[in-house]
Amino acid sequence: MKKIGFIGLGIMGKPMALNLIKAGYSVSVLEKSGAAKEMVEAGAKSYTSCSTLAQDSDVIITMLPDSPEVEKMVLGEDGIIEGVKPGTIFVDMSTIAPATALKIYQAFQDKNVQALDAPVSGGQVGAENATISIMVGGNEDAFNEVLPIFNVMGKSAVLIGGAGAGQTTKACNQIIVGMTIQAVAEAFALANKAGVDLAKMREALLGGFAQSRILDLHGQRIIDNNFKPGFKIKLHRKDMNIALQTGREFSVPLFGSAQVAANMDAIIAQGNGELDHSSLYLLLASLSGL
């Protein structure tokens, strides 16, 4: 089995790495990570730097918050690219700008290393239960080589196209998710203000054409007033920014996305950036006098 270096042990990365260990893979992590002790207790090795971790890995996976963090870990001082061996496969499962994914892909090409951009969808629950969906851009042979690893972490992995295609697909995913949460939040705010039983409304809507996973899960969150993060709204706002920037690059107007992003800005400005992205409802509830 391939030796895996895993960098980024946050709300998504830690359970993904733990699932790899449970499946029998040799996993290496960075010593300075906050979750490193727990990972070592679970069976991981630890390394002091990205370059030394890369030297002892066949596959390197990053799961980091944004483009600057990925660039730093890959291209920065003592970064992955300084220690990576020819023939290694680099897999970035973060959500970053497609342009950054292309930049990293090209940098690794010069090292005879294949890079895949492989962002995910499914949230913390999906990461814990190994049910995330994985959207991949890059070389087909490299994709097929790491597909068994993807299958340990998720329920589906699809090669979308060349380098950057995975990140572009994730941007589209976040547009749909963000706008659907906005729709559910508006519907529930209207129903609440009108005195409609939200639980019964949700049950009725789930039986019709409005049915969606977001209506199911986030509708229940709104009913329960539970905004503990499965996916923080500040991170979804970052993703919407990526989508809007990509839209500008391709001259595609994204009017609905821009409005959702502005609403997310308002929630974050209120000091609620750590809440779940379903907290879009709280803004509407506040403005509606609920």
N, C-alpha and C positions, 0 to 999 in steps of 0.2 A: 504494500500500500504506500502511496506517496506521502512524503513528509510535508506537512502543511505549516506555514508560518501565518499566524492570524494577528492582525493589527487593528485595534478598535473594538474594545470590549464594553461597549455601552449597552443601552437598553435592548438593542437588537443583536449586536455582535456577540455578547457573552453567551446567550442561549444558543446561537448558531455554532459557536466554537465548542460549547459543551456537547452539542449533538454530534459533532465530529469525533470528539474523544469517546463518547459512548459507542460510536460505530467502529471503534478500534483504530482510528487514525492517530499517528504521532503528530501532536500539535505543539507549536512553539509560540510563545507570547513575549511581549516586552515586559521587563522587570518593573519599569516605572508605572505601568498601568495600574489603576486603582483596583482592578479585579484580578490582578496577577496572582496574588496569594491563593485565592479561591481556585483559580485555574490550575495552579501547580498542585494543589491538594487533590484536584480531580484527575491529575496525571499529565499535565502539560509541562514542557520545559520552558525555562525563561532565559532571555538574552538581554544584554544591556543596551543594544542599539539595533536599529533597523538593518544596518549593513551586516552585522554578525548573524542576525536572524535569517537574513536572505541567503547567506552562505550555506546554511544548513537546511534549506527548504527546496522542495521540488515544485511546490505551488505556494504562492504568496497571496493571501487574501487581505484586503483592507475594507474596513466598514467604519467610515469616519463621517463627521458631520457635514463637511462642505469641501468645495474645490481647494481652498488654500491649505487645509489640513492634509489632503491627499498629495498635493504638490510638495509640501514640506517633507512628508514621510518618504516620498518617492525620489524627489530630485534635490532635496536639501542636503545640508552637511551631514555626513555619515548616514545618508539615506539608503533606501533599498537598492537603488541603481548602482551604488558603489560596491555592493557585495554580491549582487545577483550573478548567477552562473548562466552561461549559454544553455538554452534548452529548457530553462525554468519557464513556468507559466504564471503570469501576474493577473490576478482577478480583482478588480475594484468593484465591490458591491455597495459602495456609498451611492448617494444621489448627488451628482455633480453636473456641471455644465458640459454639454456635448463637446464644446470646443476644448475644454480641459482634457476630456477623455482622449480626444484626437492627439493632443500635444503629448500626453503620456504614452500613447500607443507608438507614436513616432520615435520617442526617446528610447523605448525598449527595443524597437526594430533595429536600432543601431547597435544593440547589445546581443542580437540574435535571441531575443526573448519575445514570446507572444503575449500580448496584453488583451484581456477581455474586459469590457465594461459590462457589468452585470448587476444593475440595481434591482431592488426587490420591492414587493408589495405584500402586505399582510399584517404589518404592525407587530407589536411585541408578542401578542398571542400566537401569531403565525410563526414567529421566530422560535418561540418556546415549543410549539407543537410540530415544528418542521413542516408547516403547510404554506410557507411563503411561495409566491410565484416569482420567477427570476427571468428578467428580460435581458438578453445578451447581445452584444455587438462584438464582432471580431472574426478571427480565423476559424473556419469550420473544424479543422483537425484539432486545434487547441480546445474548442468547445467539446468535441467528442471525448477528448482525453480527460477533461475534468467533469464530464456529465455525471459519473458516479458520485462525485463529491457534492454536486448540486442536488442530486437525488436524496442525499442524506439530510440536507438542510431544508428542502422545499418539496412541494407537491408537483411542481411543473417548472421546467426550464426550456425556454424557446430561444433559438438563435434567430434574431430579427434580421440581421444583415451585417454589414461591415462595421468597422470601428466607429463608435459614436451612436450607432443605431439603438443600442440598449438604453442609453441616457435620454435620447430623444423620445423613445417610447415611454420611459418613466415620467418625463415632463408631461406627456399627453395623459398618462394615468393620473397624475396629480391635478391636472385641470379638471378631469371628470370627477374625481373624488371631492375636490374642493367645491366645485359648483353643485354637486349633489348634496353635500353637507349643508350648503347655503340654502338649497331648496327645502330640505327637511327642516332646518331651523326656522325658516320663514313660515312653513306650514304649521309647525308646532306652536310658534308664537301667536299666529292668527287664531288657531283653535283654542289655545289657552286663554287669550283675551276674550274670546267669544263664549267661554265657559264650557267648551266641549271636553268630554272625558278623553284625555290623551291616550290612555292605555287602550280604550275601545277603538279610538280612531286608528291607532297603529295597527291593531289587529285587523280592522277592516281593510286598511290600505295594503297590508301584506298579502291579502287575498286577491288583489287586483293588479292592474297594469303598472301601478306606481311601486310595486314591490322591488326592493333592492336590499343588498346586504347592509348598506348604510342606513336605510330606513329601519331595518331590523335591529342592528347593533346600536347605532347612535340615537335612534328614536328611543330605545330603552334607556340609554344614558341620560337623555333629557328628562324622561319621566322620573328616573331615580335621582335626578340632580347630582349625577356622578361624573365629574370631569377630571378624575384622576387620569394622568396621561397614559394612553396606549401609544399615541403619537403626538408629540408636543406641537402646539399650534405655531410656535416660533420656528420649528423645523419645516412645517408645511408652508409657512410664509416664505422661507428660504427657497423651497421648491417652486413656489409660484413665481418667484423672481427669476429663477432659471427658465421657466416656461415663457415668461414675458420677454426675457432677453433673447431667447431662441426665436420667438415670434418676430421680434424686431430684426433679427439677422436675416430672416426669410421673408420679411415684409408681409407678415400675416397678422391682421388685427385681432386681438384677443380681448374683446370688450368685457365679456362676462368674467374672465380670469382677472382682469384689472380691477373690477368691482370687488370680487372676493378678496383679492390681495389687500385692497384698501380697508375692508372690514377686518381682516386679520391684523392690519396695522393698528386699528383702533383698539382691538382687544389687547394687543401687546402694550400699547401706550397706557392702558389702564393697569398695567402690572400683572397681566395674566398670561404671559408668554409661556409659562411652564405647564399650563393646563392642556387638556386634550383638544384636538382640533374641532371636536364637536361643540366646544365652548363658543363657537360662533353664535349659538343660540343665546348666550348670556348678553351679547351686545343688543340683539333684537329685543330680548325681554326687557332690558334696561330702557331702551328707547321707547318701548311700548308701555312703560309704566307698570310692568308686571313685577 
